[in-house]
């Protein structure tokens, strides 16, 4: 995460848009590889995952 200069929350989704991993408070200049394959990555303002009550296994819906 070289170009983002503030902490963020990250949601990793598989090809069916199911949450496979969540990384909270991801800090600048960190390198991270999800444990499972993912097709989508959603970056959120730090702290928004807690407010949204998103969990691993949740199904998200959005248009591409």
N, C-alpha and C positions, 0 to 999 in steps of 0.2 A: 504494500500500500504506500507507494512512494509519493503520489501526487495529492493525497488527501492529508491535510495538516491538522486534523482534529479527530477525536475518537468517533467511531460509528458502530452500529450493530449490523450484522450481516446474516441473511437467511439464504441457505443453500437448498435448492429444489432439484428433484430428479426430473426426468422427461415428462412425467405425468403431473408435474407441479405439486408434488407432495414434499413437504419439508423433511429433508434428510439430516440437516444439521443446522445449528444456530451458534453464532459466535458473537457474544456480547462484548461491548467495550473494546473493540478492535482498535488498537493504537497505531498512530503513524509509524511508518518505517518497519512494521512487522511483516513477516512472511508467513503465510499459512496455507496449507493444503487440506481440503476437506477429506475426511476418512472414507467417504463413499462417493461414487461418481455423481456429478451434478450437471444439469443442463442450464440452469438459471441461477443467478445470484442477485439478490435484492439488497441494496445498501440503504440503511435507515439512519436517521439522526440517533445519536447515542441515547439509550433509555427507552426508545419507542417499542422495542420488543416486549418489555415488561408491561407497558401500557396496553399493548394489543392482545396480550395473553396468547401469543403464538407459541406453539409447541412442536417438537419433532413429531411427525406423523400427521400433522394437520394438512388438509388439502386446500390449496389456494387456487382461486380462479381469476384469470385476467386475460384480456385480448392481447395478442401479439401485434 
